């Protein structure tokens, strides 16, 4: 179940707000410029489907996003607990960073946790199947896929080079609860 928890950035023990209501999550995130919505596929999506088939199942929504956001590249990323580089990827994503473009992810299956560091607060957002999150360019954030990751996500990019991070060097991510 999707959820949002908001903390003061200097006190990870102090929960300022928590909700599992999709509309409330969208409303809270819209207040900091982050888009959060839920999508439904045009057909049943199964784990056996190829990336192209998954993209085709969500083609209407993807085309709308491409038109409105200027995205040029779309792919599907899969991560599982038996991935040989899962620990390396988790560590890389756990460091606070920004991107020069929006970070757009739609969870086809599984889940992951985004942490957004905005205006002296940390917004911890649990994204699950059918959730789309779009983190604006230059927003400080990090992502935790957990120690036993299990997700499939559609990614959209403005730059064909794909995921390029600008790490802040901050240790803030180490202070907040991990996704376990």
Secondary structure, DSSP 8 states (H G I E B T S, - for coil): --EEEEEETTEEEEEEEEE--HHHHHHHHHTTT-EEEE---SS---TT--HHHHHHHTHHHHHHHHHHH---EEEEEEE-TT-TTHHHHHHHHHS-EE-SS-EEEEEEEEEEEEEEEETTEEEEEEEETTEEEEE-TT-EEEEE--TT--EEEEEEESSTT----EE----GGGGS----
